[in-house]
Amino acid sequence: MIPLKGGFPDFQLRLLSAARLLPHMNSDLPPQRLWQCGHGRALDLSQRGEIMGILNVTPDSFSDGGEFIDVEAALDHACKMLDDGAAIIDVGGESTRPGAAEVSEEDELTRVVPVIEALHRQRPDVLISIDTAKARVAEAACDAGAAIINDVTGLRGDPRMAEVAAATRAGVIIMHMQGTPRTMQQAPHYEDVIAEVRAFFETQLTAALAAGIAAEAIVFDPGIGFGKTLEHNLTLIRHLDQLEVAGRPLLLGVSRKSFIGKVIGSDQLEDRAWPTVALTSFARELGVPLHRVHEVKPNVEAMRMTEAILNR
């Protein structure tokens, strides 16, 4: 279980000193489409979106657990996703599927750091993301070559995570999750899921800025499937264009998720691939530029076709 803490230790005091940063929250500002990442890297998302390829180096992920634990197998799969058009490889060493068991810090480090080092060594031009809620893992991953921190707890799980993100100048994905991976699907409840997810983004943006994270480094993820019912997921996807905060881009992760199976009436993972492509196209039409997927090539093609139609 990933414990969620209420905020940073001196949160209220830092908010007072960060008042000068609040203009970033003015929704009248023009969208800022440069995503600053670590190691002096950046993605320009003003005209075209990008695909993040999923690389789970875990034995128990819901769709590909155990397939890429070996460093060589993980590296081969990462290179295939890059050749298929991925701009980012997201490396994860702890499953966040509903009910997933907790992984120790040492085990997670052992899983992810060798893969990141090998990928960075072989493809030094590639943007690597570390999917973790542990600050020490994020720090070690950035030292090994990662340039993005993808935190499913939205900077609430580890009190040092914001400090590490600021110090490494990594790109930061702040995801919304109600509960923890072990409890999140037990009884999800919202009065207004759109308003509550957006309010979470606003709160965490203020906290991140107060911690020294640059606004241009931040991307938000509504956390589809993380503490949401089928209807919550569909409502969020239907209204993705209402979730943007301070002009910061959204990232959508829906690939192979169980809500797709509920909609199409199938428990087979392979049946969820093409609905994922449809969701990538739909979300891109609503302005979402970043998509985290398992099957890279068809999602890249769907996104480029959508952009061509929209003249983006």
C-alpha positions as CSV (number, residue, x, y, z in Angstrom):
1,M,0.0,0.0,0.0
2,I,1.2,3.5,-0.8
3,P,0.3,5.8,2.2
4,L,-1.0,9.2,1.2
5,K,0.0,12.1,3.4
6,G,-1.9,15.3,3.7
7,G,0.7,17.6,2.2
8,F,4.2,19.0,2.8
9,P,5.5,19.5,6.4
10,D,5.4,23.3,6.2
11,F,2.7,23.4,3.6
12,Q,0.8,26.4,5.0
13,L,3.9,28.6,5.5
14,R,5.2,27.8,2.0
15,L,1.8,28.7,0.5
16,L,2.1,32.2,2.0
17,S,5.6,32.6,0.5
18,A,4.4,31.2,-2.8
19,A,1.6,33.7,-3.3
20,R,3.6,35.4,-6.1
21,L,3.2,32.1,-8.1
22,L,-0.6,32.1,-8.0
23,P,-0.9,33.9,-11.4
24,H,0.0,30.5,-12.9
25,M,-3.5,29.5,-11.9
26,N,-5.2,32.2,-14.0
27,S,-7.3,30.2,-16.5
28,D,-7.2,33.2,-18.9
29,L,-3.5,32.7,-19.6
30,P,-2.6,31.2,-23.0
31,P,-1.7,27.5,-22.9
32,Q,1.9,26.7,-22.1
33,R,2.8,23.7,-24.3
34,L,6.5,23.3,-23.6
35,W,7.0,20.4,-21.2
36,Q,10.4,20.8,-19.4
37,C,12.0,17.6,-18.4
38,G,15.3,16.6,-16.7
39,H,18.8,16.6,-18.2
40,G,17.9,19.8,-20.1
41,R,15.3,18.1,-22.3
42,A,11.9,19.4,-23.3
43,L,8.9,18.4,-25.4
44,D,7.1,20.9,-27.6
45,L,3.4,19.9,-27.4
46,S,2.0,22.9,-29.2
47,Q,1.4,21.3,-32.5
48,R,1.6,17.5,-32.0
49,G,1.1,15.0,-29.2
50,E,3.4,12.2,-28.2
51,I,3.0,8.6,-27.1
52,M,4.5,7.2,-23.9
53,G,5.2,3.5,-24.1
54,I,4.6,1.3,-21.0
55,L,7.5,-0.8,-19.8
56,N,6.5,-2.8,-16.7
57,V,9.4,-4.6,-15.2
58,T,7.2,-6.3,-12.6
59,P,6.0,-9.9,-12.1
60,D,2.4,-8.9,-11.4
61,S,1.2,-6.0,-13.6
62,F,-2.3,-6.6,-14.8
63,S,-1.6,-7.1,-18.5
64,D,2.1,-7.9,-19.0
65,G,3.4,-8.9,-15.6
66,G,6.6,-11.0,-15.9
67,E,7.2,-10.4,-19.6
68,F,10.0,-7.9,-19.2
69,I,11.7,-8.6,-15.9
70,D,15.0,-9.6,-17.6
71,V,17.0,-6.5,-18.6
72,E,17.7,-7.7,-22.1
73,A,14.0,-8.4,-22.8
74,A,13.0,-5.0,-21.3
75,L,15.6,-3.3,-23.5
76,D,14.4,-5.1,-26.6
77,H,10.8,-4.1,-25.9
78,A,11.7,-0.5,-25.2
79,C,13.6,-0.2,-28.5
80,K,10.7,-1.7,-30.4
81,M,8.3,0.8,-28.9
82,L,10.7,3.6,-29.8
83,D,11.0,2.3,-33.3
84,D,7.2,2.3,-33.5
85,G,7.0,6.0,-32.6
86,A,7.1,6.3,-28.8
87,A,8.7,9.5,-27.6
88,I,8.9,8.4,-23.9
89,I,9.4,5.1,-22.2
90,D,7.7,4.8,-18.9
91,V,9.5,2.2,-16.7
92,G,7.6,0.9,-13.7
93,G,8.8,-1.6,-11.0
94,E,5.7,-1.7,-8.8
95,S,2.3,-2.8,-10.0
96,T,-0.5,-0.3,-9.3
97,R,-3.4,-2.5,-10.4
98,P,-6.3,-2.7,-7.9
99,G,-5.3,-4.9,-4.9
100,A,-1.6,-4.9,-5.8
101,A,0.8,-5.9,-3.1
102,E,3.3,-3.4,-1.8
103,V,6.9,-3.7,-3.2
104,S,9.9,-2.8,-1.0
105,E,12.1,0.1,-2.0
106,E,15.1,-2.2,-2.5
107,D,13.1,-4.5,-4.8
108,E,11.8,-1.7,-6.9
109,L,15.3,-0.2,-7.2
110,T,16.7,-3.6,-8.3
111,R,14.0,-3.9,-11.0
112,V,14.1,-0.4,-12.5
113,V,17.6,1.0,-12.2
114,P,19.5,-1.6,-14.4
115,V,16.8,-1.2,-17.1
116,I,17.0,2.6,-17.1
117,E,20.8,2.5,-17.2
118,A,20.8,0.1,-20.1
119,L,18.2,2.0,-22.1
120,H,19.9,5.4,-21.4
121,R,23.3,3.9,-22.5
122,Q,21.9,2.4,-25.7
123,R,19.5,5.3,-26.6
124,P,20.8,8.4,-24.9
125,D,18.4,10.6,-26.9
126,V,15.3,9.0,-25.4
127,L,13.1,10.5,-22.7
128,I,12.7,8.0,-19.9
129,S,10.0,8.2,-17.3
130,I,10.1,6.5,-13.9
131,D,6.7,5.3,-12.7
132,T,7.1,5.4,-8.9
133,A,5.6,6.8,-5.7
134,K,9.0,6.5,-3.8
135,A,11.3,9.5,-3.7
136,R,14.4,7.4,-3.4
137,V,13.5,5.3,-6.4
138,A,12.8,8.5,-8.4
139,E,16.1,10.0,-7.4
140,A,18.1,6.9,-8.3
141,A,16.2,6.6,-11.6
142,C,17.0,10.2,-12.5
143,D,20.6,9.6,-11.7
144,A,20.5,6.6,-14.0
145,G,19.0,8.6,-16.9
146,A,15.3,9.2,-16.3
147,A,14.0,12.7,-17.1
148,I,10.4,12.4,-15.9
149,I,8.8,11.3,-12.6
150,N,5.4,9.7,-13.0
151,D,3.8,9.6,-9.5
152,V,0.4,7.9,-9.2
153,T,-0.1,9.5,-5.8
154,G,0.2,13.0,-7.2
155,L,3.1,14.0,-4.9
156,R,1.2,12.9,-1.8
157,G,2.7,9.4,-1.2
158,D,6.2,10.3,-0.2
159,P,7.0,13.6,1.6
160,R,10.3,13.9,-0.2
161,M,9.0,13.4,-3.7
162,A,8.4,17.1,-4.5
163,E,11.9,17.9,-3.1
164,V,13.4,15.3,-5.4
165,A,11.4,16.5,-8.4
166,A,12.5,20.1,-7.8
167,A,16.2,19.1,-7.3
168,T,16.4,16.9,-10.4
169,R,14.4,19.4,-12.5
170,A,12.5,16.3,-13.9
171,G,9.3,16.6,-15.7
172,V,6.5,15.6,-13.3
173,I,3.2,13.8,-13.9
174,I,0.8,14.5,-11.1
175,M,-2.0,11.9,-11.2
176,H,-5.3,11.8,-9.3
177,M,-6.1,8.8,-7.3
178,Q,-8.8,8.3,-4.7
179,G,-7.5,5.9,-2.1
180,T,-4.5,3.6,-2.7
181,P,-3.9,0.8,-5.2
182,R,-5.0,-1.7,-2.5
183,T,-8.2,0.1,-1.6
184,M,-9.1,2.4,-4.5
185,Q,-11.8,0.3,-6.2
186,Q,-13.6,-0.8,-3.0
187,A,-16.2,2.1,-3.0
188,P,-15.2,5.1,-5.2
189,H,-17.5,8.1,-4.6
190,Y,-17.6,11.6,-5.8
191,E,-20.2,14.4,-5.7
192,D,-18.9,15.8,-8.9
193,V,-15.9,13.9,-10.3
194,I,-14.9,16.6,-12.8
195,A,-14.9,19.4,-10.2
196,E,-13.1,17.2,-7.6
197,V,-10.4,16.0,-10.0
198,R,-9.8,19.6,-11.3
199,A,-9.7,20.9,-7.7
200,F,-7.1,18.3,-6.9
201,F,-5.0,19.4,-9.8
202,E,-5.2,23.1,-8.6
203,T,-4.2,22.1,-5.1
204,Q,-1.3,20.0,-6.2
205,L,-0.1,22.7,-8.6
206,T,0.1,25.2,-5.8
207,A,1.9,22.7,-3.6
208,A,4.3,21.8,-6.4
209,L,5.1,25.4,-7.1
210,A,5.7,26.1,-3.4
211,A,8.1,23.2,-3.3
212,G,10.2,24.7,-6.2
213,I,8.9,22.7,-9.1
214,A,8.6,24.8,-12.3
215,A,5.1,25.1,-13.7
216,E,6.5,24.2,-17.1
217,A,7.6,20.8,-15.7
218,I,4.1,19.7,-14.7
219,V,1.7,17.5,-16.5
220,F,-1.6,16.2,-15.1
221,D,-3.2,12.8,-15.4
222,P,-6.9,12.3,-14.3
223,G,-6.1,8.7,-13.2
224,I,-8.6,6.7,-15.2
225,G,-9.3,3.6,-13.2
226,F,-7.7,4.8,-10.1
227,G,-10.5,5.1,-7.6
228,K,-13.2,5.5,-10.2
229,T,-16.3,3.5,-11.3
230,L,-17.1,2.9,-14.9
231,E,-19.3,6.0,-15.0
232,H,-16.7,8.2,-13.3
233,N,-14.1,7.1,-16.0
234,L,-16.5,7.8,-18.9
235,T,-17.5,11.2,-17.4
236,L,-13.8,12.2,-17.1
237,I,-13.0,11.1,-20.6
238,R,-16.2,12.8,-22.0
239,H,-15.1,16.1,-20.4
240,L,-11.3,16.0,-20.7
241,D,-11.3,19.5,-22.1
242,Q,-12.6,20.8,-18.7
243,L,-9.7,19.4,-16.7
244,E,-6.9,21.5,-18.0
245,V,-5.4,23.7,-15.2
246,A,-3.1,26.7,-15.8
247,G,-2.6,25.7,-19.4
248,R,-0.7,22.6,-18.4
249,P,-1.0,19.5,-20.7
250,L,-2.9,16.4,-19.8
251,L,-1.7,12.8,-20.0
252,L,-4.2,10.0,-20.5
253,G,-3.6,6.4,-19.5
254,V,-6.4,4.1,-20.5
255,S,-4.5,1.3,-22.3
256,R,-6.0,-2.2,-21.7
257,K,-7.9,-1.0,-18.6
258,S,-10.8,-3.0,-17.2
259,F,-13.4,-0.3,-17.8
260,I,-12.9,-0.9,-21.5
261,G,-13.7,-4.6,-21.0
262,K,-16.9,-3.6,-19.2
263,V,-18.0,-1.4,-22.1
264,I,-17.3,-4.0,-24.8
265,G,-18.4,-7.0,-22.8
266,S,-15.1,-8.9,-22.9
267,D,-12.5,-10.0,-20.3
268,Q,-9.9,-10.6,-22.9
269,L,-7.0,-8.2,-22.8
270,E,-6.4,-8.4,-26.6
271,D,-9.9,-7.1,-27.2
272,R,-9.1,-3.9,-25.4
273,A,-6.4,-2.8,-27.8
274,W,-8.5,-1.2,-30.5
275,P,-10.9,0.6,-28.1
276,T,-7.7,2.1,-26.6
277,V,-6.8,3.4,-30.1
278,A,-10.3,4.9,-30.4
279,L,-9.9,6.6,-27.0
280,T,-6.5,8.0,-28.1
281,S,-8.1,9.6,-31.1
282,F,-11.1,11.0,-29.2
283,A,-8.9,12.4,-26.4
284,R,-6.6,14.0,-28.9
285,E,-9.5,15.8,-30.5
286,L,-10.3,17.2,-27.1
287,G,-6.8,18.5,-26.8
288,V,-5.0,15.8,-24.8
289,P,-1.4,15.6,-26.2
290,L,0.1,12.8,-24.1
291,H,-1.0,9.2,-24.2
292,R,0.4,6.3,-22.1
293,V,-0.2,3.0,-24.0
294,H,1.0,-0.6,-24.4
295,E,0.6,-0.9,-28.2
296,V,2.5,2.1,-29.6
297,K,2.2,2.0,-33.4
298,P,-1.6,2.0,-33.8
299,N,-2.0,4.7,-31.2
300,V,0.7,6.9,-32.9
301,E,-1.0,6.4,-36.2
302,A,-4.5,7.3,-34.8
303,M,-3.1,10.4,-33.1
304,R,-1.3,11.6,-36.3
305,M,-4.5,11.0,-38.3
306,T,-6.6,12.9,-35.8
307,E,-4.1,15.8,-35.8
308,A,-4.1,15.9,-39.6
309,I,-7.9,16.2,-39.7
310,L,-7.8,18.9,-37.0
311,N,-4.9,20.7,-38.8
312,R,-2.7,20.6,-35.7
